Structure formats: C-alpha cells, structure tokens
Amino acid sequence: MGRVIPISELAPLGERLRAAGQRVVFTNGHFDLLHVGHLRYLQAARALGDVLVVGVNDDATTTARKGPGRPIVPQEERAELLAGLACVDYVTIFAESTAERCVELLRPDIYAKGGDYAPGGAPLPEAEVVAAYGGSTVIIPLVPGRSTTALVAAIAAGERACGQGEGASSRST
C-alpha cells in the first residue's frame, strides 16, 4: 500500500531501503487528472526496481508550469490517488521547479522520467545529481495519445477522450 510522506523523510527512507538491499526507483511529475498513460508509466518505472517513490509537484509549481486553471486536482488529492496505486510505494509533494532536492535526499538507484520531458534533448537536471553518486537515469516511452493536456482539451470541447474504448459516448451536451 502506498504512503504519502513529507519530503523530510526521503533521506531516512532511502537509507533504510538501501540497507535492506532494495533497488529504489524515483520519478516525479504533476499527475493532474490521473489517466491510463500515468498508470502505465508508473508501472514501467516500478518494474525497474523494488520500491517506487513518486514526487508530485505542488499546486503553485503546477500552475507556474501548466498555466492558469491548473492543477485541476489539488496536490493532496493527486498524492493520495498515486499512493493508492499498487505500483507506488511512497509519494511526496515538493515545491521546487525540479526534483533535484528529492533526488539528493532519497538517492535512488534509478531516476525514471517520461519520454515527454526535455523535448529537443535538453538535459534533465535530476540526471546530473543521480550520475554524481553512481545512479542511472531511464527514460520511459510515452503511451501514445494519452496526456492530461489532451484530456483537458477533450473535456473542454465536450468530446470523448482520445482513444477511449468501445461503447464510449461522444455526445457533446
């Protein structure tokens, strides 16, 4: 069962998990309007190790990065939803624009990030921190056609979400 922990518990958690010989994976994101793309990404990240820790951008950072009207779901609820997923072991909420501090504190064996990050090949600042202590970074491919931005646009347009299964309604009322 997943648990939401304060950022101050990341360092002791990482020490405890490493002492137990567990391979720790860390990832982060906004995770606004949780969808199947998020789930598949988190499951792939979890498959890289024994324990998955997820950092969630706080509301202020999400608004700054995603624009007015975001997040749609408050940070505490986003964290609780993630913590309830079988593939997620721990969740923390952070206020910085990058997750470098989380990585410095936790010192995961693997830092996982989705393929949508750093278009154009810009380096991940967290990857530099991980490399400095001997960890590795893994980029997980996106699930095509699944994004919060597309989901929000479909809702605003009164359309069904892209790629919904059979029997989904496409009425706009």
C-alpha positions in Angstrom: 0.0 0.0 0.0 1.3 3.4 -0.9 2.0 6.1 1.6 2.3 9.9 1.4 5.4 11.1 3.3 6.9 14.6 3.9 10.0 15.4 1.9 11.9 15.5 5.2 11.5 11.7 5.3 13.2 11.0 2.0 16.8 10.7 3.3 16.0 8.3 6.1 13.7 6.3 3.8 16.4 5.9 1.2 19.0 4.9 3.8 16.6 2.3 5.2 15.7 0.8 1.8 19.4 0.7 0.7 20.3 -1.0 4.0 17.7 -3.6 3.2 19.2 -4.2 -0.2 16.3 -2.8 -2.1 16.6 -1.2 -5.5 15.0 2.3 -5.3 13.3 4.0 -8.3 12.2 7.6 -8.1 10.1 9.6 -10.6 8.2 12.8 -10.5 5.5 14.8 -12.2 2.3 16.8 -11.9 -0.1 13.8 -12.3 -3.1 16.1 -12.7 -6.2 14.1 -13.8 -4.7 10.7 -13.4 -5.1 8.6 -16.6 -4.0 5.3 -18.1 -0.9 6.9 -19.5 0.2 7.8 -16.0 -0.6 4.3 -14.7 1.4 2.5 -17.5 4.3 4.9 -17.0 4.3 4.3 -13.2 4.0 0.5 -13.7 7.0 0.6 -16.1 9.0 2.7 -13.5 8.2 0.3 -10.7 9.3 -2.7 -12.8 12.8 -1.1 -12.8 13.3 -1.8 -9.1 11.9 -3.0 -5.8 10.4 0.3 -4.5 8.9 3.2 -6.4 8.9 6.7 -4.8 6.9 9.4 -6.6 7.4 13.1 -6.3 4.4 15.3 -7.0 4.8 18.9 -8.0 2.8 21.1 -5.6 -0.1 23.3 -6.7 2.0 26.5 -7.1 4.6 24.8 -9.3 1.9 23.2 -11.4 0.2 26.5 -12.0 3.5 28.1 -12.9 4.4 25.3 -15.4 1.0 24.4 -16.8 -0.8 27.7 -16.7 -3.9 29.2 -15.2 -6.6 26.8 -14.2 -4.1 24.0 -13.4 -3.9 21.9 -11.4 -7.5 20.7 -11.7 -6.9 18.3 -8.8 -5.3 19.7 -5.6 -1.8 18.4 -4.6 -3.0 16.4 -1.6 -5.6 14.5 -3.7 -3.1 13.9 -6.5 -0.7 12.4 -3.9 -3.4 10.3 -2.3 -4.5 8.9 -5.7 -0.9 8.0 -6.6 -0.3 6.4 -3.1 -3.4 4.2 -3.7 -1.9 2.6 -6.8 -0.4 -0.9 -6.3 2.8 0.0 -8.2 3.6 3.1 -6.0 5.2 2.6 -2.6 5.7 6.2 -1.4 4.7 9.7 -2.5 6.0 13.1 -1.5 4.9 16.6 -2.5 7.7 19.0 -3.4 7.6 22.8 -4.1 10.7 23.3 -6.3 10.6 23.6 -10.1 12.7 20.4 -10.4 13.0 17.3 -8.3 16.8 17.7 -7.7 16.3 18.1 -4.0 14.2 15.0 -3.8 16.9 13.0 -5.7 19.6 14.4 -3.5 17.7 13.4 -0.3 16.5 9.9 -1.5 19.5 8.9 -3.6 17.5 6.4 -5.8 19.4 3.8 -7.8 17.3 4.8 -10.8 15.7 8.1 -11.7 12.9 7.4 -14.2 11.3 10.1 -16.4 8.7 10.0 -19.1 9.6 10.5 -22.8 7.7 13.8 -23.0 10.2 15.5 -20.8 13.0 17.7 -22.2 12.0 17.9 -25.8 14.9 18.6 -28.1 17.3 16.7 -25.9 17.7 19.2 -23.1 19.4 17.5 -20.1 17.5 16.5 -17.0 18.9 18.4 -14.0 18.0 15.4 -11.8 20.0 13.1 -14.0 23.2 15.0 -13.2 22.5 14.6 -9.5 21.9 10.8 -10.0 25.0 10.4 -12.1 27.2 12.1 -9.5 26.6 9.3 -6.9 26.6 6.5 -9.4 22.9 6.0 -10.1 21.3 5.8 -13.5 18.5 7.6 -15.4 15.9 5.7 -17.5 13.6 7.5 -20.0 10.3 5.6 -20.3 8.4 6.0 -23.6 5.1 7.7 -23.5 1.8 6.0 -24.1 0.7 7.4 -27.4 -2.4 9.6 -27.4 -2.6 9.8 -23.6 -1.9 13.1 -21.9 -3.6 15.3 -19.4 -3.4 18.2 -21.8 -5.4 16.2 -24.5 -7.8 15.0 -21.8 -8.5 18.6 -20.6 -9.0 19.8 -24.2 -11.4 16.9 -24.9 -13.4 17.8 -21.8 -13.5 21.5 -22.7 -14.7 20.6 -26.2 -17.4 18.3 -24.9 -15.7 15.4 -26.7 -14.8 11.9 -25.7 -11.2 11.4 -24.7 -8.9 10.3 -27.5 -8.7 6.6 -27.8 -11.5 5.6 -25.4 -12.7 2.1 -25.6 -15.7 0.7 -27.3 -19.1 2.0 -26.2 -17.7 5.4 -25.1 -20.1 8.2 -25.7 -19.0 11.1 -27.9 -22.1 13.3 -27.2 -21.5 16.9 -26.5 -24.2 18.3 -24.3 
